[in-house]
Amino acid sequence: MVGAGPVGLAAALLLARIGYRVALVAPPRQHADERTSALLAGSIELLERIGIWPELSPQAAPLRTIRIVDATGRLIRAPEVAFDSSEIGLDAFGYNIPNAALLDALETASERSGIVWHRTSAEDIAPEDDAVSIRLADATTVTASLVVAADGRGSKTRAAAGISVSAWRYDQAALVVNLRHARPHGDTSTEFHTPTGPFTLVPLPGSRSSLVWVGSQAETEERAALSDGDLAGEIEKLSASILGAIEIDGRRQVFPLAGMNADRFAARRIVLAGEAAHVFPPIGAQGLNLGYRDVAALGEILEGTMTDPGADPGAGAVLAAFDRARRGDVFTRTAAVDALNRTLLTGFLPVQALRGLGLFLLDRVAPLRRAVMRQGVAAGLSTSAERVGRQVSGHDH
């Protein structure tokens, strides 16, 4: 395992729980991450399985309602749409969790799990026919039958596997900051669609929320330079005071928006997970959730091979199975998030009309709305990867 972010740590814990000997290669955390992650139901299932959800849940806020508001001010506007988790039999679509708390829980669990953590960087990664050798910065060498590349968008491990990427940038950036507010959020996440990107308020415990405000690069930098009072005033104005008086709570961060997909998700005894495989703009809560779907799929495939004592976790059939399991999901969600973002930016009336019609149908056609909600939260891990795992090991009859 290369990389000790939230995806790499979760993958290490899951594979150790399944029964694999796991080594983790990554230097210690250098900076505090003040962002939050809205983890949907499928991701919460993964956290439950690796045993950290009981510790995390008191620090998380449930997302029981998701509301979309058209704040574009354009001639053709979409109706307001609200999705309630009870419509699909869930107590909550998911939970919003501070990244620092998530990483603390993952690191603590890894330290008591038997995972061998080499707290240094990988200097050279050499895939061979029967194993991958990783030379570390401290001059030691780690050898593994399978390596999970969870070392981010500039992944050295992905490059060693010879996997190329398709990458693109948007003339947008996201301002991320936590807020305190006078009115309760009611466990409701509200996404305002503006002409330059979404403005999303996501609940945190108590009278707090996290904000992801996407706009053009220039206007985002201007907002980030405002005083706390002026920025709070702009946030309250755009949100129509739905949370009452606003106070800035902590450090603000700015992230340029970009997208990236790996052309393959596995090769040469290396599988890709998280941002080594795909990068999303912060729209629709898909980024980390998609990384956790990578982890869950890999776990199901490898668990399916465990019944064969001689199974090779890095065999070509396993890699091909993982690539098949992830390809459709990643590319479909990439296209959907990209299309949503671009429909907000366009001034082309027919496109605006189609977007409005889509949201109208989601509002009025209950079966369609429920189908979209189920697919969006991925509540319940797919059995397809598990079935593929049985096929790889020759035990699917």
QUISULWO-V908012 format. One record per backbone hydrogen bond with DSSP energy under -1.0 kcal/mol. CO is the residue of the C=O (numbers start at 0). NH is the residue of the N-H. Records with the same first field share a line. If there is no record, write none. Layout:
CO->NH + NH
//
This chain:
0->24
1->149
4->8
5->9
6->10
7->11
8->12
9->13
10->14
11->15
12->16
13->17
14->18 + 19
21->115
23->117
24->2
34->98
36->38 + 96
38->94
39->43
40->44
41->45
42->46
43->47
44->48
45->49
46->51 + 52
47->50
51->55
52->56
55->58
56->59
60->95
62->92
63->84
64->188
65->82
66->190
67->80
68->192
80->67
82->65
83->86
84->87 + 89
85->88
92->40
93->62
94->38
95->60
96->36
97->101
98->102
99->103
100->104
101->105
102->106
103->107
104->108
105->109
106->110
109->112
115->23
117->25 + 119
120->136
123->134
125->132
130->127
131->143
132->125
133->141
134->122 + 123
135->138
139->135
141->133
143->131
146->270
147->1
148->272
151->154
154->158
155->159
156->160
157->162
158->161
163->262
165->260
167->258
169->171
171->256
172->214
173->254
174->212
175->252
176->210
177->248
178->208
179->246
184->187
186->63 + 64
188->66
189->200
190->68
191->198
192->70
193->196
196->193
197->213
198->191
199->211
200->189
201->209
205->207
206->180
207->203
208->178
209->201
210->176
211->199
212->174
214->172
215->219
216->220
217->221
218->222
219->223
222->225
226->230
227->231
228->232
229->233
230->234
231->235
232->236
233->237
234->238
235->240
236->239
238->241
240->243
242->182
244->181
246->179
252->175
254->173
256->169
258->167
259->278
260->165
264->271
266->269
268->146
269->266
270->148
272->275
273->276 + 277
276->261
278->259
280->282
285->289
286->290
287->291
288->292
289->293
290->294
291->295
292->296
293->297
294->298
295->299
296->300
297->301
298->302
299->303
304->307
307->310
311->314
314->318
315->319
316->320
317->321
318->322
319->323
320->324
321->325
322->326
325->329
326->330
327->331
328->332
329->333
330->334
331->335
332->336
333->337
334->338
335->339
336->340
337->341
338->342
339->343
340->344
341->345
347->351
348->352
349->353
350->354
351->355
352->356
353->357
354->358
355->359
356->360
357->361
358->362
359->363
360->364
364->368
365->369
366->370
367->371
368->372
369->373
370->374
371->375
372->376
373->377
376->41
377->379
382->386
383->387
384->388
385->389
386->390
387->391
388->392
389->394
//
